[in-house]
Amino acid sequence: MKKFEYDEQKTNTIADAYKGIIDQLGEDTAREGLQKTPERVAKSLQFLTKGYDQDPKKILESALFHEEYSEMVLVKDIEVYSLCEHHMLPFFGKAHIAYIPGGTIVGLSKIPRVVDAFARRLQVQERLTIEIRDCIQETLKPKGVAVVIECAHMCMQMRGVQKQNSVTTSSAFTGAFLNNDSTRKEFINLVQAKLH
């Protein structure tokens, strides 16, 4: 995997801000365990939000192929890691994405890359679901797209309502998945099936 490159100016600016935050929390940033924490947090945030520097449409366009295959293509159990834009706490889970080609297919690894490009930003799960759906629909122009995302949200589990076992599911459909009950049911059945 390609090594992530950090922006030194960004790192220094974010680290300075976090040093102030840690001080305001009542900690001593001079103590051994915290001396490099502001820099580590600065680098961590750059990595966790690297999606801002990625173009999901270009990711898909880099591996488009003309094929007459016209049945459902499903990539399921794609790991999702994101930061809630309201509290900047993680939410994570799985995405299940299907499309029905309309003459064009995409390299399978590109779908998880698109998920990452949108997830590695400050997000809400609902918008993330729609952004993935719309990007695939607009770029591949398939007969339909289905996206279901299931995530646990640390902003609900660690703070606030503190419900550790709650999971949020969001979905978005276009074309055949939106207009055809049997196509949508096939998608849901395949997502739930343990075929491997």
N, C-alpha and C positions, 0 to 999 in steps of 0.2 A: 504494500500500500504506500502511496506517495506521502512523504513526510510533510506535515503541516508547517508552514512558515509563519512566524509571528511578526507583526509590525512593531518595531522597537518603540516608536513614538507613542503608539496606542498603548503598548504595554506599560510604559512609564506613566502616562496620564491616568490610566485606570488604576494602576498600583498606588499612585499618590492619593487618589480618591478613596480607595479601600483602606489605606493606612489611616486616613481620617475617620472613616466609618468604624474601624476596629477600635480606635482610640475612644470614640464616642460611646461605644458599647461598654467601656470600662476596662478594657484589656490593655496590656502593655506590649506594644509592637516591638519593643526592644528585647523581650525575652526570647530565648533560643527557639522555641517551637513556632513563634510567630514572625521571626525576622524576615523570612522569605515568603510568608503567606500572601501579602499584597501582590507580589509579582506572580505567584502561582495562580491566584484568583484571576488576575488580568489575562494570563495566558489561557486559563480554563475558559473564561468567557469568550475569548476570541474563537476558540475551537468550537464551543457550543453554539455560536452564532455565525459560523462560517457560511451558512446558506445565503447570507446577504451578498456574498461575492460569487454566487453560482447562478447560472441561468438555466432553470429546469427545462425550458423549451429546447435550448441548444443541446442539452444532455440527450433528449429523445432524438433530435434531428441527426445526431452523430451516428445513429445505428438504425436507420429505417430501411426496410427491405420490401420489395413488391412480391407478394404471395397471394394466391387465390384462396388460401385457408379462410373459412368463414364461420368457424365454430368458436365457442368461448375460449379465451386464453386467460387463465387465472394464476396469479402469483399471490400466495397467501402466507400468513405468518411472517410478514416483513417487520423486523424490529423497528420500533419508533422511539426516539428519545428527543424530547423538546423541553423548552422552558415556557411556563405559563407567563404571559405578558402582564398579568395582574400582580403577581407576587414574586416573579422570577424564581419560582421553585419548579423542580422537574415534573413532567408528566411523561409516562412511558407505557408502552404496550405493543400492540400488533396492528398492522394494516393488512387488509385483504383487498386486492385490486384485480378486476377483470375487465376485459374489453372484447368486443366482437369485431374482428378486422373487416375493413371495407376495401380490401385490396392492398393494405399496408400493414406489416407487422414491425415490431421493434425488438432489438436485442433484449433478452430477458433481464439482464443486469441493470438496464437503464431504468426500469420501473422502481426498484429500491433506491437507486441514486436520486430519482426525482423526489421520492418520499423524504430522503435525507435533506435535499436542497431546500425543501419547504419547512421541514421540521426543525432544522438547525437555525431557527430564527426565534424571536419572541413571538409566541403564538397563542391562539386559542384553538381547541380541538375542532370546533365547528368550521372555522375558516380553513384550517389545514385540510380538512376533508374536501371542501369545495375547491380549493386551489389545486389539489392533486387531480381531482376529476376534470376540472376545466382545462388544465394543461394537457392532459392526455387526449381529451376530446378535440381541442383546437389543433393539436399538432398531428395526431394520427388520423383524424377524421374517421373514426370507426363508426359502426352501426350502433354502438352504445358503450358506456363505461359504467362500472359499478365500483364504489369505494366504501368499505366499512372499516372503521378504526375503533379499537377497544383500548382504553388507557386507564391507568390508575394515576390520580393526581395528588401530588404531595401537598398541594395547598388545601386539599380536603382531608388528608390523612394526618399530616404533622401539625396542623394549626386549624383554626376555625372550627368546623363541625367535628373534626377528628374521627372520621368513619374509615377505619383501616381496610375494610373489605369491599368498599364501593368501587365499581368500575363504570366508566362512562363509555357508551357506544354511540357513534355518530355514523350516518350514512348519507351518500349522495349518488344519484343515478342520472344517466342520460339515455336517450334513444330506446333501444329494445329493452333495457333493464327497467326503464321508467314506464313504458307503455305495454309491456307484455308480462303478465303475472307468472307464466310458466318459466320464462327466462330468468326472472328475478328469483323464483323459488329454486331453480337449478343452481344459481349462484350461491344462495344461502345454504343449500344442501351440500354443495361442494366445500364451502368454507367450514361447515360443521363436521364433514366426513374426515375420518382418520385413514387416509389411503396409503400412507407411507409407513 
